[in-house]
Amino acid sequence: MRTFNRALAAAGLIALAAPVIGAQDRPESILPPGFGEPAPAATSTPRATATPLPGDPPGAVVQPLPTDTASPTPTPTATPTPIDPATLAQYEMPVFARRSLAVVGTGGEIEADAFGRADGRYLEALMRRTAAPLPSRWLSIALRRLLVSRLDTPRGLHGADFAAERAWLLLRMGESVAARAVVQGVDNANYTPKLYQVAANAWLATGDPAGMCPVADAARAAVGGAAWTMAQPICAALAGDAPRARTLFAAARRSRAATGVDLLLAQKVMGAAGGRQAVTIEWDGVDRLTAWRFGLATATGVALPDDFYAAAAPQATYWRALAPGVPLANRIAAAEAAAGQGVLSNLALVDLYGAVAGDEDAASGPSAAAQDLRTAYTGADADGRLAALRQLWGTTPAWPRLVLTARAAARQPVRQVADADPLVASMLTAGLDRSAARWAASVPAGGDAWAMIALADPAARRLSYADVQGYTGGDARRRLFFAGLAGLGRLARDDVERTAEALAVPIGATNSWTRALDRAVADEQPGTVLLLAAIGMQTPGWRGVPPAALYRIVAGLRAVGLDGEARMIAAEAIARG
């Protein structure tokens, strides 16, 4: 039986119970099993089952969101209670300030019509079937930019439900802050049951349980569930209404909406709001991390055991890196992992290490790395700066450290050095393609740096069959190199066919995924192309990405105007393949 959040629930991270399509139509608690009883069935009419991907076998299960229902339409009573219009006007949002559900998002670089005329159900299916995190840092970045952008609501979808779909995928990618931004892009009055459930996870993932308060009462009425039951006394305490908080908390405790550490965490948040009720949290006997535990512990400064993160899915580590309530010392390793995935940028990671450099209580390891980073950027001579880079990289440069040193690498003078490969790879993690291209004449032909520049340089020349065969990176990366060049149009047609045959890369093979990608390209839908690119990378690491799939992804992105992303993804395949 496949649930909506199967991958995360298996790791014990997001305890957002989800129905199987056709098996049940009621929302479940976002808390772990045993935390509370399932919510009552939603009162709205269930919507149709999402359309499977082309080529799926009959009866294929598409993972649904917690509840797949349309928004209920309020029906006024026959004799409404009279309200003074002047009083009501003080609280009602004026018409000019209300946000339309026709376009939802927070801005960004992607055009609003990125999905064109694509069917909303089809796009829902793509988002639900995207396993995250993705192996490619640059594809993850591009997908985040798409999901947070102000986008036209596709036909057949409710705008708030579309926001929920996007926010849920962002949460699975580890993009907690971006997910919260998308959720908050919808006016409270327009929330649907689906958005209520995803929004709760977004606020908890950012360590911000107070974010639930503006909609807590409405959510409790609309979808029920233990989390919203517990949110009500928390929010009353945060609002300074102690009597109501105590009453609601006592009722929640009697109903066993929460027990054990989950109840104590709620009590601790309430105590922090009221300046009393000191509560000690002990993790003995607690077997896993959930969004509830992460959010409330982070909000109250309670340290979560490292074992929780080790046992959870990687998204929890990325949430940890973004949560301001986590102490600096506990965020360094998480921040490096998040930067490697694209959740944090080079600049954000450098800023974090800058804070470490100014922290007298920082641990010796991060403090030493911060000093090396300072030298790598500001050292008096190039050799000293390069030595500092080597110290940061170690014998085998870890990908997150290459992200950390991107702009320091770009400050190196062009010359022949043994470290050309990590220098070029580091620059390209931050998209510094022209800085990397300056090294073209100084790196050995046929090496990794040469191959990455050939793919990333926006002004690179065409290569030949002989050039591909002369690449010394090994058979696996040679196939990826060929796929990137062919997708970018940097091989002549005859050379493409000849090389594909010689390397046994079936770039002409077709299936339901390639046909869907071709249609999205023909319809000029960059948003759909990005989602399909993510579908084509359903593997834990770069070594699992088929070269033929990389060719299709790079060619598709380039065809819809995402040339920069295509070049960076192709170069990343060499650096990490």
C-alpha positions in Angstrom: 0.0 0.0 0.0 1.5 3.3 -1.1 0.8 6.4 0.9 1.4 10.0 -0.1 4.4 10.5 2.1 5.8 6.9 2.0 9.4 7.8 1.8 9.4 10.3 4.7 7.0 8.3 6.9 9.2 5.3 6.6 12.1 7.3 8.0 9.9 8.7 10.7 10.3 12.3 9.7 7.0 13.8 8.6 4.2 12.1 10.4 1.6 13.2 7.9 -0.7 10.2 7.5 -2.1 10.0 4.0 -4.8 8.0 2.3 -4.3 5.7 -0.6 -6.3 6.8 -3.7 -9.6 5.1 -3.7 -9.1 3.6 -0.2 -10.1 6.5 2.0 -11.1 10.1 1.6 -10.5 11.6 5.0 -7.6 13.6 6.3 -5.4 12.1 8.9 -3.5 13.6 11.8 0.0 15.0 11.0 1.2 13.5 14.2 2.8 10.0 14.6 0.7 6.8 15.0 -0.8 6.7 18.4 -0.7 10.5 18.8 -4.4 10.8 18.3 -7.4 9.5 16.4 -7.9 10.2 12.7 -9.9 13.3 11.9 -13.5 13.0 10.9 -14.3 12.7 7.2 -14.1 16.0 5.3 -17.4 17.4 4.4 -16.5 18.5 0.9 -17.1 16.4 -2.2 -14.0 14.3 -3.1 -12.4 15.2 -6.3 -11.5 12.8 -9.1 -8.5 10.6 -8.9 -5.3 12.2 -10.3 -4.5 11.3 -13.9 -1.7 8.7 -14.1 1.4 9.4 -16.2 1.2 8.3 -19.8 2.3 4.7 -20.1 1.5 3.7 -16.5 0.0 0.3 -16.1 -3.8 0.1 -15.4 -4.5 0.7 -11.7 -1.2 2.4 -11.1 -1.3 4.3 -7.8 -0.4 7.9 -7.8 0.6 9.2 -4.4 -2.1 11.6 -3.1 -1.9 14.6 -0.8 -3.5 14.1 2.7 -6.9 14.9 1.4 -7.9 15.3 -2.2 -11.0 17.4 -1.9 -12.3 20.6 -3.2 -13.0 23.6 -1.0 -16.4 23.5 0.6 -18.7 26.4 -0.4 -20.1 28.2 2.7 -23.9 28.4 2.8 -25.3 31.4 4.6 -28.1 30.9 7.1 -31.6 32.1 6.3 -31.5 34.7 9.0 -28.0 35.8 9.6 -27.2 37.7 12.8 -27.0 41.4 12.1 -23.6 42.9 12.3 -22.8 46.6 12.2 -21.1 47.2 8.8 -18.8 49.8 10.4 -17.6 47.3 13.0 -17.1 44.6 10.4 -15.2 46.9 8.1 -12.5 47.4 10.8 -11.6 43.7 10.6 -12.4 42.6 7.1 -9.5 42.7 4.6 -10.3 45.4 2.0 -10.9 44.1 -1.5 -7.7 45.7 -3.0 -5.5 43.8 -0.4 -7.0 40.4 -1.2 -4.8 38.1 -3.2 -6.2 36.2 -6.2 -6.0 32.4 -6.4 -5.5 32.7 -10.2 -1.9 33.4 -9.6 -0.1 32.1 -6.5 3.5 32.4 -5.4 6.1 34.7 -4.0 7.9 35.9 -7.1 10.8 34.4 -8.9 12.5 34.1 -12.3 10.0 31.8 -13.9 7.2 33.3 -16.0 3.7 32.9 -14.7 2.5 30.9 -17.6 5.3 28.3 -17.2 2.8 25.5 -17.4 0.9 26.8 -20.4 -2.3 24.9 -21.0 -1.1 21.8 -19.1 -3.9 20.0 -17.3 -3.7 20.6 -13.5 -4.4 16.9 -12.6 -1.4 15.8 -14.7 0.8 18.4 -13.0 -0.4 17.2 -9.6 0.6 13.6 -10.6 4.1 14.7 -11.6 4.6 16.6 -8.3 3.3 13.7 -6.2 5.5 11.2 -8.0 8.7 13.2 -7.7 11.0 11.5 -5.1 13.2 14.0 -3.3 15.9 15.0 -2.7 17.1 14.9 -6.3 20.6 13.8 -7.2 21.4 17.0 -9.0 22.0 20.2 -7.0 21.3 22.4 -10.0 18.1 20.7 -10.9 17.0 21.1 -7.3 17.7 24.8 -7.5 15.8 25.2 -10.7 12.9 23.2 -9.3 12.7 25.4 -6.2 12.7 28.5 -8.3 9.8 27.2 -10.3 7.8 26.1 -7.2 8.1 29.4 -5.4 7.4 31.6 -8.4 4.1 33.4 -9.0 2.4 30.9 -11.3 -0.9 30.8 -13.0 -3.1 28.2 -11.4 -3.4 25.4 -14.0 -6.8 24.5 -15.4 -8.8 22.0 -13.3 -7.1 23.0 -10.0 -8.1 25.1 -7.0 -5.4 27.8 -6.4 -5.0 26.9 -2.8 -4.7 23.2 -3.6 -2.1 24.0 -6.2 -0.1 25.9 -3.5 -0.4 22.9 -1.2 1.0 20.6 -3.9 3.9 22.9 -4.5 4.6 23.4 -0.8 4.5 19.6 -0.1 7.1 18.9 -2.8 9.3 21.7 -1.4 9.1 20.2 2.1 10.2 16.8 0.6 13.1 18.6 -1.0 14.1 20.1 2.4 13.1 23.6 1.3 11.1 24.4 4.5 11.4 28.2 4.2 10.3 28.2 0.6 7.4 25.9 1.4 6.2 28.3 4.2 6.4 31.2 1.7 4.2 29.4 -0.8 1.7 28.5 2.0 1.6 32.1 3.2 1.0 33.3 -0.4 -2.7 32.3 0.1 -5.0 34.4 2.1 -6.3 32.6 5.3 -9.9 32.8 4.1 -9.0 30.8 1.0 -7.5 27.8 2.7 -8.7 24.4 1.7 -8.4 21.1 3.7 -5.4 20.1 1.7 -3.6 23.4 2.3 -4.4 23.3 6.1 -2.6 20.0 6.4 0.4 20.9 4.3 0.6 24.3 6.0 0.9 22.7 9.4 3.9 20.8 8.2 5.5 23.9 6.7 5.2 25.9 9.9 6.5 23.0 12.0 9.4 22.4 9.6 10.6 26.0 10.1 10.3 25.7 13.9 7.4 28.2 13.9 4.3 26.7 15.6 3.0 30.2 16.1 2.4 30.3 12.3 -0.5 27.9 12.8 -2.4 30.3 15.0 -4.1 32.6 12.5 -5.9 29.5 11.0 -5.9 27.1 14.0 -9.6 27.4 14.8 -10.7 27.3 11.1 -8.4 24.3 10.5 -9.8 22.5 13.6 -13.3 22.9 12.2 -12.4 22.1 8.6 -10.1 19.0 9.0 -9.8 18.3 12.7 -6.9 16.1 13.8 -4.7 15.9 16.8 -2.3 18.6 15.6 -4.9 21.3 15.3 -6.5 20.2 18.5 -3.2 20.8 20.3 -2.6 24.0 18.3 -5.6 25.7 19.9 -4.3 25.8 23.5 -0.8 26.7 22.3 -2.2 29.6 20.3 -4.4 30.7 23.2 -1.3 30.8 25.4 0.7 32.7 22.8 -2.1 35.2 22.6 -1.9 35.8 26.3 -5.3 34.1 27.0 -4.2 31.9 29.9 -7.7 30.8 31.1 -8.7 29.7 27.6 -5.4 28.0 27.1 -5.7 25.9 30.3 -9.3 24.9 29.4 -8.4 23.8 25.9 -5.3 22.0 27.1 -7.2 20.1 29.7 -9.8 19.0 27.1 -7.1 18.0 24.7 -5.3 16.0 27.3 -8.5 14.2 28.4 -9.2 13.3 24.8 -5.6 11.9 24.5 -5.0 14.0 21.4 -1.4 13.9 22.5 0.6 11.9 25.0 4.1 11.5 26.3 6.8 13.8 24.9 4.4 15.2 22.3 2.1 16.5 25.1 5.1 17.8 27.1 6.4 19.7 24.1 3.1 21.4 23.7 3.1 22.2 27.4 6.6 23.7 27.0 5.6 26.0 24.3 2.6 27.2 26.4 4.9 27.7 29.4 7.4 29.7 27.3 4.5 32.0 26.3 3.3 32.5 29.8 6.6 32.6 31.6 5.9 29.6 33.7 5.3 25.8 33.6 8.9 24.9 33.3 8.9 21.5 31.5 11.9 19.2 31.1 12.0 17.2 27.9 13.6 13.7 28.0 14.0 11.8 24.8 14.5 8.3 26.4 12.1 5.9 24.8 11.3 8.2 21.9 12.1 6.3 18.7 11.9 8.8 15.9 11.7 12.3 14.7 8.5 13.8 13.5 7.5 17.3 12.2 5.7 18.0 15.4 8.7 17.1 17.6 11.1 19.0 15.3 8.9 22.1 15.2 8.1 22.4 18.9 11.6 21.4 20.1 13.2 23.9 17.7 10.8 26.7 18.8 11.7 26.2 22.5 15.4 25.6 22.2 15.2 21.9 23.1 18.1 20.0 21.5 17.2 17.0 19.4 19.5 14.0 19.6 21.8 13.7 16.6 20.6 10.1 16.4 17.2 11.3 15.3 18.7 13.1 12.3 20.8 10.1 11.4 17.8 7.8 11.4 15.5 10.3 9.6 15.4 11.2 5.9 17.8 13.9 4.8 15.1 16.5 4.6 15.3 16.9 8.4 18.9 17.8 8.1 18.1 20.5 5.6 15.3 21.8 7.8 17.8 21.9 10.7 20.2 24.1 8.6 17.5 26.6 7.9 15.9 26.8 11.4 17.0 30.0 13.2 16.2 28.4 16.5 18.9 25.8 16.2 22.2 27.0 17.7 25.0 27.9 15.3 27.2 25.1 16.5 24.6 22.5 15.7 23.9 23.9 12.2 27.4 23.8 10.6 27.3 20.1 9.4 23.7 20.4 8.5 24.4 23.7 6.5 27.1 22.0 4.5 24.8 19.1 3.6 22.1 21.6 2.7 24.5 23.6 0.5 25.5 20.4 -1.3 21.9 19.8 -2.1 21.2 23.4 -3.2 19.0 24.3 -0.3 21.7 26.8 0.8 23.8 28.9 -1.6 27.5 29.5 -1.5 27.0 33.0 -0.1 24.7 31.7 2.7 27.2 29.0 3.7 30.1 31.6 3.6 28.0 33.9 5.8 27.4 31.1 8.3 31.1 30.4 8.5 31.7 34.1 9.0 29.5 33.9 12.1 31.6 30.9 13.3 34.7 33.0 12.9 33.3 35.6 15.2 32.1 33.1 17.8 34.6 32.6 20.6 32.8 29.5 21.8 32.8 27.8 18.4 34.2 24.2 18.3 37.7 23.8 17.1 36.9 22.1 13.8 34.4 24.7 12.4 36.6 27.5 13.8 39.7 26.2 12.0 37.7 25.8 8.8 36.4 29.4 9.2 40.0 30.6 9.4 41.1 28.6 6.4 38.1 30.1 4.5 39.2 33.6 5.4 42.7 32.9 4.2 41.3 31.3 1.0 39.5 34.6 0.3 41.8 37.2 1.6 45.3 35.7 1.8 48.1 37.9 0.7 49.4 35.6 -2.1 47.8 33.1 -4.5 49.9 30.2 -3.2 48.7 30.8 0.3 45.1 31.1 -0.8 45.4 27.8 -2.7 47.0 26.1 0.2 44.0 27.1 2.3 41.7 25.7 -0.3 43.5 22.4 -0.2 43.2 22.4 3.5 39.4 22.9 3.3 39.0 20.2 0.6 41.2 17.5 2.1 42.5 14.6 0.0 39.2 14.0 -1.8 37.1 17.2 -2.0 33.6 16.7 -0.6 30.9 18.3 -2.7 29.7 20.7 0.0 33.2 22.0 0.5 33.4 22.8 -3.2 30.2 24.8 -2.8 31.7 26.6 0.2 34.9 27.7 -1.7 33.3 28.7 -5.0 34.1 32.4 -5.0 37.5 31.8 -3.3 38.3 29.5 -6.2 37.3 32.2 -8.7 39.9 34.5 -7.1 42.7 32.2 -8.1 44.9 33.5 -11.0 44.7 31.3 -14.1 47.8 29.1 -14.3 48.7 25.4 -14.6 48.2 23.8 -11.2 47.4 20.3 -10.1 44.2 21.5 -8.5 42.4 22.6 -11.7 39.7 20.0 -11.4 38.4 21.0 -8.0 38.9 24.7 -8.8 36.7 24.5 -11.9 34.2 22.3 -10.2 34.0 24.6 -7.2 33.4 27.7 -9.4 30.6 25.9 -11.2 28.7 25.1 -8.0 27.9 28.8 -7.8 27.3 29.1 -11.6 30.5 31.1 -12.2 30.7 29.8 -15.7 32.8 32.6 -17.2 35.2 32.5 -14.3 35.7 28.8 -15.0 36.0 29.4 -18.8 39.1 31.5 -18.2 40.9 28.3 -17.3 40.2 26.7 -20.7 43.7 27.1 -22.1 45.4 26.1 -18.8 43.8 22.8 -18.1 44.9 19.5 -19.6 42.9 18.5 -22.7 40.8 15.5 -22.0 40.7 16.0 -18.2 37.7 16.6 -15.9 38.2 20.4 -15.8 38.4 20.5 -19.6 35.2 18.5 -19.9 33.3 20.7 -17.4 34.4 23.9 -19.1 33.4 22.4 -22.5 29.9 21.9 -21.1 29.5 25.0 -18.9 31.1 27.7 -21.0 28.2 29.7 -22.7 30.6 30.5 -25.6 32.1 27.0 -26.0 32.9 25.7 -29.5 31.6 22.4 -30.9 33.5 19.3 -30.2 34.0 16.1 -32.2 33.7 12.3 -31.9 37.5 12.3 -31.3 37.2 14.8 -28.5 34.6 12.7 -26.7 36.7 9.5 -27.1 39.7 11.4 -25.8 38.1 12.3 -22.5 39.9 10.4 -19.8 37.3 10.4 -17.1 36.3 6.7 -17.5 33.6 5.0 -19.4 30.7 6.0 -17.1 31.5 9.7 -17.1 32.4 9.6 -20.8 28.8 8.6 -21.5 27.6 11.5 -19.3 29.9 13.8 -21.1 28.6 12.8 -24.5 25.0 13.1 -23.3 25.6 16.6 -22.0 27.4 17.7 -25.2 24.7 16.2 -27.4 21.9 17.7 -25.4 23.5 21.2 -25.6 23.9 20.9 -29.4 27.7 20.9 -29.1 28.3 17.9 -31.4 27.5 17.6 -35.1 24.6 15.4 -36.0 26.8 12.7 -37.6 29.1 12.7 -34.5 26.1 12.4 -32.2 24.9 9.2 -34.0 28.4 7.8 -34.3 29.3 8.4 -30.6 25.9 7.2 -29.3 26.5 3.9 -31.1 30.1 3.6 -30.0 29.2 4.3 -26.3 26.0 2.3 -26.4 23.9 5.3 -25.3 20.3 4.9 -26.6 19.5 8.6 -27.0 16.8 7.8 -29.6 14.8 5.4 -27.4 11.3 6.5 -26.6 8.9 5.7 -23.7 6.0 7.5 -22.0 8.5 9.8 -20.2 10.3 10.9 -23.3 7.0 11.5 -25.2 5.7 13.6 -22.3 8.9 15.6 -22.3 8.7 16.1 -26.1 5.1 17.3 -25.8 6.0 19.8 -23.0 8.9 21.1 -25.1 6.6 21.4 -28.2 4.0 23.3 -26.1 6.7 25.6 -24.7 6.1 24.7 -21.1 9.3 25.2 -19.1 7.5 24.4 -15.8 6.3 21.1 -17.1 9.7 20.3 -18.5 11.3 20.9 -15.1 8.9 18.6 -13.4 9.5 15.9 -16.0 13.3 16.4 -15.6 12.9 15.7 -11.9 10.9 12.6 -12.8 13.8 11.5 -15.0 16.2 11.7 -12.0 14.5 9.3 -9.6 17.7 7.9 -8.2 19.7 8.6 -5.0 22.9 9.6 -6.8 24.4 10.7 -10.1 25.7 7.3 -10.8 22.2 6.1 -11.2 21.2 8.7 -13.8 21.1 7.0 -17.2 23.1 9.0 -19.8 20.2 8.9 -22.2 17.9 10.5 -19.6 20.6 13.2 -19.0 20.6 13.9 -22.8 16.8 14.3 -22.8 16.8 16.5 -19.7 19.6 18.8 -21.0 18.1 19.1 -24.4 14.6 19.7 -23.1 15.7 22.5 -20.7 17.7 24.1 -23.4 14.8 24.0 -25.9 12.5 25.9 -23.5 15.0 28.7 -22.7 16.7 27.2 -19.6 20.1 27.1 -21.2 22.0 28.1 -18.0 20.4 25.4 -16.0 21.1 22.9 -18.7 24.8 23.7 -18.9 25.2 23.6 -15.1 23.4 20.2 -14.8 25.6 18.8 -17.6 28.8 20.0 -15.9 27.6 18.8 -12.5 27.3 15.3 -14.0 31.1 15.3 -14.7 32.0 16.7 -11.2 29.8 14.2 -9.4 29.2 11.3 -11.8 
